[in-house]
Amino acid sequence: MNWLENLKETFLDWPSMLAVLPNLIMVGLKNTLILAISSTILGVFIGLILAVCGIARMNWLKVPARIYTDIFRGLPAIVTILLIGQGFARIGRMLFGPSPFPLGITALSLIAGAYIGEIFRSGIQSVDRGQLEACRALGMTYPMGMRLVVIPQGVRRVLPALVNQFIGNIKDSSLVYFLGLLPGERELFRVGQDAAVDTGNLSPLLLAGLFYLIITVPLTHVVNFVDTRLRTGRRPTKLISGLQEVSDAAALPPSQTARPHLAGGSLEVIGLDMAYGPLQVLHDVTLTIPAGTVTCIIGPSGSGKSTLLRCLNRLVEPAGGDIRLDGESVLPWKPDRLRRRVGMVFQQFNLFPDHTALGNVALALRKVQGKSGGDARTLAQRQLAEVGLAERADHRPSNLSGGQQQRVAIARALALQPEIMLFDEATSALDPELVKGVLTLMSELGQRGMTMVVVTHEMNFARSVASQVVFMDEGRIVETGPPDQIFGRPNSERLKRFLSEVL
Ligand SMILES: Nc1ncnc2c1ncn2[C@@H]1O[C@H](COP(=O)(O)OP(=O)(O)OP(=O)(O)O)[C@@H](O)[C@H]1O
């Protein structure tokens, strides 16, 4: 059993562990935390700048960010620490005195920044494009949408990776001793190592190692827990059947039909052309949409229906022609001015997943319309009640059915009191039993005087609700007319063929 004794003496020499414990806590742990926390905070700051530059369209921002990242990610940490700590020692002494501690933090931050920048960049780029589109459709500017919705979502997604980086910094902090730290600046490793040399066994170093684990292991678990909570919000306590939702929607209070009349605006589309690069998608589209009417756009896949709709609030820019809102050309306007008057609902809802239903509706009220938090919440609550979702105000989108999510999206657009509502295949992503509730809500809006332009595959809806139906094919309007005419007496062969396929 001699080897066992030997191992015990080497690793579990209690007196030498006890002797080094105060120093490990008061000096080592403290300095390790200072090094790791400050370099992570500075690294987050550098990383955010790198990420924003990295996703920018301008090369003069993108290229330097790329070069920085390649250099500091490619070099071994110890090389960077020595190059900075020793290369800038003279300036460091002038600025900070004899301590190499600040230069050590700087070096760790520069390294961490390169990794954190990549973490943020991939997080931000993984956020669905629809999120930014929804922000823009709500009248937010690009920077506002990035700041309020896209970047927070991207950062939240990478929380576990960020904590990994913090753990990496805790471990890398042990390399700073190469710069010759003053005794009071030694970190955990150095304190353990010095004591190990003094005592001639590895017990103090093992104890230092344990301290590393005490910090890093619980941290990983706490962050995973927080990440899960942030992702899902409060979990529902029982399953809700889609049929229950149908009954809920049908049982909306009678006031639903007696709500105030909406003042819809009119739109004129004149000779509109649009191209995605070399692909000409819209050709000379001319269309009049009188105030308070419902225009349904139908047509085969790829005929340019969504593109036309997106031109109407300038989510894509037309190449030629004009769009007039209440007689005034909107093309010279800033797009957010137009979008404040033209709401949009998307096929994939594009709700903000980190906000509750109430938060989704209130966000643009606060940030675009400048309402106070209290006013925005009151208005949002009222709007949710109007779409029959008062009870679901504190649910996250992930805890709502598709039909409920789409009704929140409609409430979110309506809360800004638009004059025109655009619906881009609003029911195409819904389970069949949930389609009716959303269509009923849309037809109520039409009855109340909202001007609506609806891209739809729901021919019954177009037939019963539309004031006019527009049939598009190959980027052109082929036929326009009241539903009776379009569905009952189609003129063109193409429309006849389309109707024979879909009806
Ligand atoms: N962002 C884009 N970049 C390049 N091409 C695009 C883009 N969006 C759409 N297109 C192309 O433009 C054409 C018209 O697309 P659009 O989505 O407007 O048609 P649609 O009639 O709405 O079709 P669907 O009913 O399938 O949604 C298609 O050929 C499509 O591939």
The ligand as an ORCA input file, in Angstrom:
! r2SCAN-3c Opt
* xyz 0 1
  N     -35.733     37.718    -51.822
  C     -35.800     37.210    -53.060
  N     -34.705     37.158    -53.839
  C     -34.750     36.655    -55.091
  N     -35.878     36.188    -55.683
  C     -37.004     36.216    -54.953
  C     -37.034     36.720    -53.610
  N     -38.304     36.620    -53.131
  C     -39.023     36.075    -54.147
  N     -38.250     35.840    -55.222
  C     -38.692     35.281    -56.503
  O     -39.648     36.171    -57.040
  C     -40.696     35.462    -57.678
  C     -42.032     35.906    -57.089
  O     -42.058     35.518    -55.739
  P     -43.285     35.862    -54.784
  O     -42.973     35.330    -53.431
  O     -43.622     37.288    -54.903
  O     -44.432     35.008    -55.476
  P     -45.824     34.544    -54.867
  O     -46.800     34.668    -55.969
  O     -46.108     35.283    -53.609
  O     -45.529     33.023    -54.594
  P     -46.035     32.089    -53.365
  O     -47.517     31.968    -53.503
  O     -45.326     30.802    -53.639
  O     -45.581     32.777    -52.137
  C     -40.395     33.984    -57.472
  O     -39.773     33.512    -58.652
  C     -39.435     33.965    -56.325
  O     -38.558     32.873    -56.444
*
